[in-house]
Amino acid sequence: MKPLRLATYLLSINGILLLYYAYAWSSIVYLAFALFSLLLAYGVGAENRTAVKVALIYAFVEFFFALLFLIAGNIYSAVDAAISFFILHDILGYIQAVYREEKAGESGDED
């Protein structure tokens, strides 16, 4: 099965960037999201199904808001949008591979 290395690395990078924002702006909200992102990176790296599902939803919401900020004129949101897009791409590819394996396992058991 295809491991989720890219999504794990990108979630870690996202958490580190959020830690920088938390330090630069002294914001507890950025700190909370940084810790959440790092926790998701650990769960996705361990291929925990719940963590993968939560990371998929988190990356989609983050991608949506990054696009909104990019449309509003914040050029730095392009980096966040790109990171979220590649997280989504990796997780969706993983889900597709798992689905194919499960379908192949079911058809092999019936014979």
C-alpha positions as CSV (number, residue, x, y, z in Angstrom):
1,M,0.0,0.0,0.0
2,K,1.2,3.5,-0.7
3,P,2.4,5.3,2.4
4,L,1.3,8.8,3.2
5,R,4.8,10.3,3.4
6,L,4.0,13.5,1.5
7,A,0.9,14.3,3.5
8,T,2.8,13.7,6.7
9,Y,5.7,16.0,5.7
10,L,3.4,18.7,4.5
11,L,1.2,18.6,7.6
12,S,4.4,18.9,9.7
13,I,5.6,21.9,7.6
14,N,2.1,23.4,8.0
15,G,2.4,23.0,11.7
16,I,5.8,24.6,11.8
17,L,4.6,27.5,9.8
18,L,1.7,27.9,12.2
19,L,4.1,27.8,15.1
20,Y,6.0,30.7,13.5
21,Y,2.8,32.7,13.1
22,A,1.9,31.9,16.7
23,Y,5.3,33.2,17.9
24,A,5.3,36.3,15.6
25,W,1.8,37.4,16.5
26,S,1.6,36.0,20.0
27,S,-1.6,34.2,19.1
28,I,-3.0,31.3,21.1
29,V,-5.3,30.4,18.2
30,Y,-2.4,29.8,15.8
31,L,-0.7,27.7,18.5
32,A,-3.8,25.5,18.8
33,F,-4.0,24.9,15.1
34,A,-0.2,24.3,14.9
35,L,-0.5,21.6,17.6
36,F,-3.5,20.2,15.8
37,S,-1.7,20.0,12.5
38,L,1.4,18.3,14.1
39,L,-0.9,15.8,15.8
40,L,-2.6,15.1,12.5
41,A,0.8,14.6,10.9
42,Y,1.6,12.0,13.5
43,G,-1.7,10.2,13.0
44,V,-1.5,10.3,9.2
45,G,2.1,9.0,9.4
46,A,0.8,6.1,11.4
47,E,-2.0,5.6,8.8
48,N,-4.8,5.9,11.4
49,R,-8.0,5.9,9.5
50,T,-9.7,8.5,11.7
51,A,-6.7,10.8,11.5
52,V,-6.7,10.5,7.7
53,K,-10.4,11.4,7.5
54,V,-9.9,14.4,9.8
55,A,-6.8,15.5,7.9
56,L,-8.8,15.3,4.7
57,I,-11.5,17.6,6.0
58,Y,-9.0,19.9,7.7
59,A,-6.9,20.2,4.5
60,F,-10.1,20.9,2.4
61,V,-11.3,23.7,4.7
62,E,-7.8,25.1,4.9
63,F,-7.5,25.1,1.1
64,F,-10.9,26.8,0.8
65,F,-9.9,29.6,3.1
66,A,-6.5,30.0,1.6
67,L,-8.1,30.5,-1.8
68,L,-10.5,33.1,-0.3
69,F,-7.5,35.0,1.2
70,L,-5.7,34.6,-2.1
71,I,-8.6,36.1,-4.0
72,A,-8.7,38.9,-1.4
73,G,-5.1,39.8,-2.2
74,N,-3.0,38.0,0.3
75,I,-0.2,36.6,-1.9
76,Y,1.3,34.6,1.0
77,S,-1.8,32.5,1.0
78,A,-0.6,30.9,-2.2
79,V,1.9,28.8,-0.2
80,D,-0.8,27.7,2.2
81,A,-3.1,26.8,-0.7
82,A,-0.4,24.8,-2.4
83,I,0.5,22.9,0.7
84,S,-3.2,22.1,1.3
85,F,-3.7,21.1,-2.3
86,F,-0.9,18.6,-2.2
87,I,-2.1,17.2,1.1
88,L,-5.5,16.7,-0.4
89,H,-4.0,15.1,-3.5
90,D,-1.9,12.6,-1.5
91,I,-4.7,11.6,0.8
92,L,-7.2,11.1,-2.0
93,G,-4.6,9.0,-3.9
94,Y,-4.2,6.9,-0.7
95,I,-7.9,6.5,-0.3
96,Q,-8.2,5.4,-3.9
97,A,-5.4,2.8,-3.4
98,V,-7.0,1.4,-0.2
99,Y,-10.4,1.2,-2.0
100,R,-8.9,-0.8,-4.9
101,E,-7.1,-3.1,-2.5
102,E,-10.3,-3.8,-0.6
103,K,-12.3,-4.4,-3.8
104,A,-9.6,-6.8,-5.0
105,G,-9.7,-8.6,-1.6
106,E,-13.5,-9.0,-1.8
107,S,-13.5,-10.3,-5.3
108,G,-10.7,-12.8,-4.4
109,D,-12.6,-14.1,-1.4
110,E,-15.7,-14.9,-3.4
111,D,-13.9,-17.3,-5.8
